[in-house]
Amino acid sequence: MIPSEQTGRKALNFWILVSIFLYVLTISVLFIGIIYFVWSIVLIIQSIISAPSTDVAHIIVQSILNFLSLFVEVMSIFYTVMLFKHMSTTCSIPFVEEDEIKDKIKELPLISVLVPIHNPDFDVLESTIKSIADSNYDRKKIQILIGDDSEKNSQYNNKITSISKKYDAMYIYDSENFLFKAGMLNIMLKEAKADFVVFLDYDHRITPNFLRKSIVKLLKNDNIAYVQAKVNFYNIKSKLQIWEAVMYAQFFEVFERSKNKRKKVIFNGTTACFRKTVLEEIGGIPTSTFTEDVDLSIQILTRGYDSVLLDEYGSFGLVPSNFPLLLSQILRWAKGSMHTLKLRWKTILRGKMSPYDRLDLTFSTLLFFIASSMYLTISIYVIMFFTGSDAIRLPTENFPPLIIMPIALAVSYQLSAIIAVLFSKKGREIEIKAFDLLLFFLIALTLNPFTVYAVVKTIFRRKAPDRRKDQWNEKVPFIPVSIVISLLGVGLIVLAYFDFMSTNQSLWVVLGLLGLSLAATFPVSLFFYLTTRHNKPYFERNNKRNTEA
């Protein structure tokens, strides 16, 4: 056996062992979580039964607060179990790097590539269109469509028209589209001539073989509705941008590779090839939320269709380069995923899928809610402190049960980031240092409190997004907001001190941990704002226009 084969076999054996370990960990956390939940329920009920009749009001308040906080804790355990399960599955799948396209197609079918734009940078747009025209696919079989809903400007329109003519692309202009990206895609879809349609963000340059390899997968199985390729970025220069690249790596390397085993991959919003007939069957691209990609995935997968992952990079795009832009993007994702779950939970429960796939699809839409739930419980713990309510959980002497939730979230998040980075290193795209993982954890902690605002706001939202009333990436006054969050954290630390000095001592650890994480919000936000404020919005050269990336 040659050395390279020996190294490859050792690496494969290592990942199989990691997969087995994570699977055992998944079962263990699930088992312990069930015991924790049932035992805590029993203890809460016992406290109600044994309470003196003279203290009815207090015991009612205490019980309600314990049930609410326990529910959120169980959600975090559910998050941890599902995350460990996805990590275990992705580690069991060997990384395959294909240098050549082995599947031969006698005749390539026509393919339509839809590129929606809104006030784009001209150079970035042209580089994307050029990557499509230069791809390893018969140019005569590629229909390129550029859909534009920017404000009317003759000089601007002439420039886009010039780019379109240069690459033989169809330019569709409709300034009356008020349904954001999804609305523009629907307008373009009517002009698409091919049976296979690619959705591509205007700032994503496709790799040469993306179109061909996507078509190969679709032609193999008629039940595959779409092929989603992995994406990466070509403007990564700061730690903040590296963090977002790692976040995308978590999504693709941990979640999507795992979902690919069951053929239930989620559409990422760009760099995916669809069957047009499936899109027509569901009535086009849904326009009810800010995350049309998740909504579209749900409506397709719940009809019994499959979706697969192209386990290599299909495009390289641009990532937000400063803190305000990143925060706005994260908040849009949080609002969109929560709104989608609010609208489609019945669709998921009734979907033509296995019980596990329905559970996993629900988990995918709950990610932002679960991540922010740790901070939603703060109000519960504060009320418990001021009402003198006990945290009724498992009887432990040295390990406060309430810290299970923050520990579970922190450990599972960090471990998934490590696995994502290691798999990305196999693809030789992300180069980071071990210390950076701690920095990424701090960034995640900083962004999480802001998502609480997005989640709560979306719970009460009824209307679909409308450009005349809504912003694609909502601007947040993060400096004053982060100051308020940090002051709240300081307040929790003070409460933790008083709880520690009291006879109760059931809340001080969790209050202290949550307080420290909140207190760090302002200094961390300020640091990344100051270190990235001079960065241009997305790219080195621009025409001072914003993007809907």
N, C-alpha and C positions, 0 to 999 in steps of 0.2 A: 504494500500500500504506500503510495507516494505521500510526502509530508503534508501537502495541501488537503488531501482527502482525510488524513488522520486528524488534522486540525478541525476540518469541517464536521467530522463525526463526533469529536469531543465537544464542540460547540452545540451540536444537536442534542447530545446526551445531557449537557448542562441545562439547556432550556426545557427539556422534558422533565428533569428533576425539579426545576423551578415551577413548572406547571403543576406537577403532582403536589408539591408543597403548598402552592396557592390554592389548589382544589381542596386539600385537607383543611387549610385555613378557612376557606369559604364555608365548609360544612361545620367547622368548629364555631365560627362566629354566628352562624345561623342557629345552631343548637343552643349556644349560650344566650343568644338574643331571645329565643323563645322562652327559655327558663327565666330570664330576667323579666320579660314582659308578664308572663303568667304569675310568677311569684310576686311581683310588684302589685299586680291587680288584686291578688288575694290579700296582701298586706293592707292595701287601701280599703278594701271591703271590710276587713277585720277591724280597722281603725274606726270605721263608721259604726259597726255593730257595738264595739266596746266603749264608744264615746258616752260620756254622761249626758243625761237628758237636759241638763241645764246649759249645755254648751253646743246647742244644735246649729246655730248660725255659724260659729267658728268652724265646726267640723264640715259643714256644707261647703264653705269657701275653700277650706283646706283640701277637700276631696276633689272639687272641680279643678283647682290649680294643679293638683298632682296628676289628674287624668290628662289634662292638656299638655303638661310638660312631658309626661310619659309618652304621649302620642308622638311628639316631636323627636324624642329620643329614639323611639322605635323606627321613625323615618330615617334617622341617621344610621341606624343599624342596617336597615334595608339598603340604603345607599352603599354601605361598606360591603355587604354581602354581594350585591350585584357587581360592584367594582372589582372585588376579588375574583368573582366568577369570570368576568371579561378578561382580567389579567391572566388567569389560569388558561383560558381558551386560546388567547393570542400567543402565549408562550409555547403552546403545544403545536402551533403551526409553524413549520420551518420557513425561513426567509428564502425566497427563490428569486434570484436575479437573472432575468432573461436578457441575453445579449442580442438574440435574433427572434424574429417572428416565425415560429415553427408552423403555425397553421396557415395554409395557403388558401386564398379565395380566388376562384376562377374569374369572377367579375365583381368588382367593388360596386356596391349600391350607391345611389345618390344620397348625400348627407347634407343637412342644412345646419349651419352654425349660427346661432342667434346671440348677438352681442348688444345688450341694452346699455345705453349711455345717458348720462345727465350731466351737462357741463363738464365734459372730460378734458383731460390734458391731451393735446393733439399728438405729441410725440409718443406718449404711452399707448394711446389708441392705435396709432400706426404700427407700433412694434408688435402689438397683439394681432392685428389683422395680417401683418406680414408673416407671423409665426403660423397662422392658419394656412395661408397661401403656400408657404414653403414646407408644409408637413409632408410626411411620407404617405401621401394619399393622392390619387389622381386628381389634379386640380380641376379637371372638367367635371368631376363628380362631387365637387364641393360648392354648395350655395351659401355665400356669406351674406348675412343680413345685419345691418346696423340700425337699431331702433332708438330714436332720439325724442325725448320729451322736454328738452331744455327750453328756456325762454327764447322767444324769437329774436334773432339777430342776424342780419344779412351777411356780415363779414364772417361770423361764426359758422353759419350754415354753409357758406361757400367753401370754407376750409374742410368741413366734414364731407361735403360733396366731392371735393377734390381727392380726399383720401379714398373714398368709396370707389370713384372711377379708376384710380390708380391700381386698385386690387380687384376690380370687377365685382364689387359688392353692391347689394341693393341697400339704398339709404331710405329709411322710413321715418318721416318726421310727423309727430303729433303732439303739439304743445297742450292739447286738451286732455291728455291722459293725467288723471289725478290719483291713480291707483298705484303709484310708485313702480317699482321694478316688475312686480307681478302683472300689472296692467299693461306695461310695455311688452312683456313677453307674450301676452295673449294677442296683442295687435300684430306682432311679428309672426306668431304661430299661424295666423290666417294666410300669410304670404309664403310660408314654408312649403316647398314642393316635394321634399323627400319624405320617405317613410321613417327615417331616423333623424332625430333632432338633438343637437348639442346646445346646452346652455353654458355660456361662458361670460364671466365678468370681464369688463373691458380692460382691466389692468392685469390680466392673466395671460402670459405667453404660453401656448401649449407646447408640449414636447413633440418631437417629430413623429413618434409612433402612437400617440394617444388615440387619434381617430381610427386608425386601422385596428389596433388591439381592442378597442371598444366594440367595433363592428363584429369582430371575430367572436367575441363573447355573446353578443346578442343573436348572432346567426346560429349558435350552437343550441339554443333553447328558446322556444317561442314563448315560454312563460316568464322569461326575464324581461321586466318592464324597463329597467334602466341599468346602466353601468356607471358607477361613481369611481373616479380616479382620485388618488391621493394628490394633495397640493402642497406646495412649499413657497418660499418667498425669496426674492432676489435683492431686497433692500435692507437686509438685517445688519444693523450697525451698532445699536445700543442694547443695553441689558433689557430694557423694556420690550424691544422688538424680539429679542431672543426668547423672552418669557412667552410672548404670544405665539412664536413658532413652536415652543414646547407645548403650549396649550393645544395647538392644532395637531401636534404629534400625538398627544394623549387621545384626541378624538379619533385619529386615523389608525394609529398603531395599536391602541388598546381596544377602543369600542368597535370601530369599523372592521378591523381584521377579525375580531371575535364574531360580530354579526354576520360576516361573510360566510362563516361556516354553516349558518342556518339560512343563508341567502335572504337576509333581511337588513340590508345596508341602508343607512339613512342618507338622503340627498343632502349635500353640503352647501348647495346654492350656486355652485359653479363647477365646471369641468366634469360634466356628466352627460351621457348620451341616452336618450329616451326613444321608445317606440311612439311614434306620433299617434297611432290608433289608441293607445292606452291614455294618452293625454286628452284625446277627444272624448273618450269614454267617460272620463270623470268631469268633463265640462271645462277643460283648460286649467290654467294655473290659478289656484285659489287666491283671492285678493282680500280675505277677511282679517289677516294678521300681518305683522311686520316680518315674520319668518315664514315666507311662502314655501321655503324648502322643506321644513319640518311638516307643515300642513300637507304639502303635496305627497311626501313620503307616506304619511298616515293614510291618505285617501287611496293611494295605490296599493300599499301592502295589505290593508284590511280587506281588499277585494280578492285576495288570494294570489296576487302576483309575487314574483321573486325579484330581488335586486342583488347585484354582486359588486364586488370591489375589484378594480384594477390595481393590484398590489405593487404599484410603482407610481412615481410622480407623473401626473398628466399635465401639470402646468406649474409655472412659477409666477407668483403675483406680488403685489405690494401690500405691506402691512402698515397700519398706522404708526407714525414715527414720534408722536408726542402724547403725553398723558391725557389731555382733554379728549382727543380723538379716540383713543383706546377706551376710555371710560364711556363715551357716548355709544360706541359699538357694543360694548358689553351690556349696557342697559337696554339697547334695542333687542339683543338676543334674549335677555331675561324677560322683557315685556312680550316678545313674540312667542316664546315657548310656553309661557303661562297662559297667554290668550288662546293659543292653539289647543292646549289641554282643556281649557274651559269650554271651548267650542266642540272638541272632538272626542271627549272621554267616552261618550256613548258609542261612537263609531268604533273606537278601539275595543271596547268590551264585546261588541257584536261582530267583530271582524272575523274573516275566514282565516284564522290563524290558530296555532296551538296556544294553550293557556300560558306557556312560558313566553312565547313571542308577544302575546298581548301584555304580559307583565313587563317585559323588557322595553316595549314601545312606550308604555306608561312611564317607566323609569327614565327613558330618554327625554321625555318632555318635562319631567319633574326635577331635573338636575339643578336648575337655578333656584327653585323653591327650596329644595333640601339644603343646598349650600347656604342659603340665606336664613333658613329656619333656626339655625343656632343663635342668630341675633334676634329673631322674632320672639324667642323664649325669654329674652331679657326682661320684658315687661312682666312676664309670669313670675320670674324669680324675685323681681323687685317687690311685687305685690305680696309674695310669700314672706319676704323679709319684714315688711311693714305690718302685715297682719299676724306675724308670729306663727305662721304655718310651718309645719315640719315637712321636709322632703321624705316621703315614705317610700323607701326602696329596700333592696336586699340588705339584711343585717350584716354589715362589714365593720371591722374595727379600724383598719389602717388605710383602707382604700375607699374614698368617697364615691359612691355609685354615679353621682351626677356628672362626673368628669368623663364618663364613658363616651358621651356624644362628641365633645370636642376632640378627644383622643382618637376616636374611630375615624372621624372626618380627616384629621391631620395625617394620621398614619396611612390611610388608604390613598389620599391625594398624593402624598410624597412618593409612595411606592409606585403608583401609576405613572408619575412623572419620570422616575428613574427608569422604569421599563420602557416608556415611550422614547426616552433619550437613547437608550441602548439599542433599540430597534432602529431608530433613525440613524444612529452611527453606522449600522450595517449598510444603510443607504448612503452613508458618507455625506450627510447634508447638515446636521446640527453638531457644532463643536462647542461644548461648554465645559466649565470646570465644576468640580464637585461642590465647591462653595456656592456656586450659582443657584443650586437647588434650594438652599436656605433663603436666598434672596427672592426666588420665585414664590416661595411659601409666604414671604412677607407681602409680596405684591398681591397674591390671592387674598390674603387676610385684609388688605387695604381695600380691595375692590368689593369684597363680599357685603360690607354694610351698605354700600350704595345700591346693590341689587335689591335690598329690602324695599327701598322706595319704588323700584320698578315693579316688583312682585305685587306689593300692596295696591299700587295704582292700577295695575292690570286686572286685579280681582273685581274692581268696580267698573271696568271699561265694557261698553256694550257695542260701540260703533266700530266699523271697519276703518282701517287707515285711509286718510284722505289728505292729499298734498295741500289742499287749501286750508286745512286746519292743523295738520300734524307735521312734525319734522322727522325726516328719515333717521338721522342721528341727533337725538335731542341734546341740546347743550345744557350742561349742569353747572351751576355755580359751585364748583367742587371745593374751593378754598373755604368759604364760610360754612358749607355743609360739613367738610372734614373737621373744622374747628369744633362744631357742635358735637360731632360724633366723638371726637377725642375728649371733650369735656364730659360727655356721658360716660366714657370709659373711666375717667378719673373719679366720677361719682360712684361707679360700681366698685372701684378699688376701695373707696372710703367705706362703702356698705360692707364689703368683704372684711375689712378690719373690724368693724363693729360686730359683725356676726361671729368672727373668730373670738372676740373678747366676751361674747355672751355665753349663756349656758346651752344655747341651741346647737350652734356650730354645724349646721347641716348644709349651708349654702356658700360658705366662705371660699371654698376652693373654686367652684364653678364661677362665682361672681368675680373672683380675682382673675381667673384666666380670661374670661370674656372682657373684663375691664382692661386688662393689659393689651389685648388684641385691638380693642376700640381706641384706646389711648394712642396707639401707634399710627392711627389713620392719618392724622394731620401731618406729622413729621415725614412719614413715608410719601404721602401725596405731594407735599411741598418739594421733597428731594427730587422726585421723578419729574415734576413740573419744571423745576429750575434747570435740570440737566438735559431736558428735551425740548424746552420752549423755543429754541432757535432752529429746530429742525423744521424743514418744509413739511407741509401736510402729508404727502405720501412719497414724494420723489425729489430728485435733485433739481430738475428743471421743471417748471410748470407755468401755465398761463393764468395763474391766480384764480383758478376755478376749483370748486369743490367736487367731490365724487360721492357716489352711492355705493362704494365698494363694500 
